[in-house]
Amino acid sequence: MATAATVLLTSARLLRLPLRKSSPPAATSLSSLSSLAPSAPFKMGLFQSRSSAAAPPARLAVRAARTESDRVSIGFRAPQFQLPEPLTGKMWSLEDFESYPALLVMFICNHCPFVKHLKNDIVKLTNFYMKKGLAVVAISSNSVATHPQDGPEFMAEEAKAFNYPFPYLYDESQDVARDFGAVCTPEFYLFKKDGRRPFELVYHGQFDDSRPSNNVPVTGRDLSLAIDCILSGQPVSLTQKPSVGCSIKWHPEVKV
């Protein structure tokens, strides 16, 4: 695949951001990642929209809320995508995972407290199951106009700081999030692959019952049970609780 040396940020001023290359992190066991240092606090930038002398300053219409994942039909086929990985500059597509029996697609971001709550355990779970044949990819679709800390430069820092074993891709246009029907972070899609057949959705639900401040331990129980079923050739239960998190930060409309 072609590689990109730089990733362009979509803000009022486009910044050319250098990308650092690194070797893929080594896989470890499910119990070995007891603690990971979070990345340094991100410095918030300011988004400035254009305005003319005759018009009042433009205002960004931003909506944010605690959101549940929408119902997506079991059997839904994984949409095609081609997205850059800010850490390495590599372009990834669905075809890169065709040889795997199962694919986990996660919509995450840097700033969301629901993602931060699960982040270390997401790394542990994916490390464990990737050694067993699971393919994993994470995607961030948040607008950098409203949340610059979710932009490509900080995504690369996050992936390196937490030693993500999976590619962390940037959906600048937000078209991939729309194609999947994603609405929140985190949101988990588990697909199975039978031979030449396309990837088909078998699980679209929560990581587990734990939420920030609800004092329920993080176990990854719901997602890991679904993965175990797929990798062992067993059917996945149709009783699936929706994922809960921050709403995806869609590109704001500029109102004059």
Secondary structure, DSSP 4 states (H G I P E B T S, - for coil): --B-SEEE--SSS--EEE----PPPPP--TTT----PPPPPPPPP-------TTSPPPEEE----EEEPPP--TTPBPPP-EEE-TTT-BEEEGGGGTTSSEEEEEE--SS-HHHHHHHHHHHHHHHHHHTTTEEEEEEE---TTT-GGGSHHHHHHHHHHTT-SS-EEE-TTSHHHHHHT--EESEEEEEE--TTSPPEEEE---S-S--TTS-PPP--HHHHHHHHHHHTTPPPPS--PPPEEEEP-PPPEEE-
